[in-house]
Amino acid sequence: MTWQAIVVACYLANPSLCVELEDQSWYPTQEKCQVRAFKMAEDVHKYMKTHKAKSWRCRPMPKGKLTQ
């Protein structure tokens, strides 16, 4: 099983407007996925100046799946 990092980023002016950002890489362990999710969260404001990272998770990806 591999893991995919996901970060939820919300609009600063209206925190109820959020988007899910899915990493396009997959990680062999949940720990490596977590490291990547934290890095993604740190970088949200660099690429989306109007958004702030709100939460993260690592989604298990069954063999043969690229997304859910």
C-alpha positions as CSV (number, residue, x, y, z in Angstrom):
1,M,0.0,0.0,0.0
2,T,1.1,3.5,-0.7
3,W,0.1,6.8,0.8
4,Q,-1.0,10.1,-0.7
5,A,-0.6,13.5,1.1
6,I,-3.6,15.8,1.1
7,V,-3.8,19.4,2.5
8,V,-6.9,21.4,3.0
9,A,-6.4,25.1,2.3
10,C,-9.1,27.7,3.1
11,Y,-9.7,31.2,1.7
12,L,-8.6,33.8,4.2
13,A,-11.5,36.2,3.6
14,N,-14.0,33.3,3.9
15,P,-12.6,30.3,5.8
16,S,-15.6,28.2,4.8
17,L,-14.3,28.2,1.2
18,C,-11.7,25.4,1.1
19,V,-9.9,23.3,-1.5
20,E,-8.2,20.0,-1.2
21,L,-4.7,19.8,-2.6
22,E,-3.6,16.3,-3.5
23,D,0.1,15.5,-3.9
24,Q,0.9,13.9,-7.2
25,S,3.5,11.6,-5.6
26,W,2.8,8.5,-3.5
27,Y,4.8,7.4,-0.4
28,P,5.7,4.0,0.8
29,T,5.1,4.8,4.5
30,Q,2.6,6.9,6.4
31,E,5.5,8.6,8.1
32,K,7.0,9.8,4.8
33,C,3.6,10.9,3.7
34,Q,3.2,13.0,6.9
35,V,6.5,14.7,6.2
36,R,5.3,15.7,2.7
37,A,2.0,16.9,4.0
38,F,3.7,19.2,6.4
39,K,5.9,20.6,3.7
40,M,2.9,21.1,1.4
41,A,1.1,23.0,4.3
42,E,4.2,25.2,4.8
43,D,4.1,26.1,1.1
44,V,0.4,26.9,0.6
45,H,0.8,30.6,1.1
46,K,3.7,30.8,-1.4
47,Y,1.5,29.6,-4.2
48,M,-2.0,30.6,-3.0
49,K,-1.5,34.0,-1.3
50,T,-5.2,34.2,-0.5
51,H,-5.3,30.8,1.3
52,K,-4.0,29.2,4.5
53,A,-3.5,25.6,5.2
54,K,-6.1,24.3,7.6
55,S,-5.6,20.5,7.9
56,W,-3.8,17.6,6.4
57,R,-4.2,13.8,6.1
58,C,-2.5,10.9,4.5
59,R,-4.8,8.7,2.4
60,P,-4.0,5.0,1.9
61,M,-4.0,4.1,-1.8
62,P,-4.9,0.5,-2.5
63,K,-2.7,-1.2,-5.1
64,G,-3.7,-0.2,-8.6
65,K,-5.3,3.1,-7.6
66,L,-3.9,6.6,-8.4
67,T,-6.7,8.7,-6.8
68,Q,-10.0,8.3,-5.1
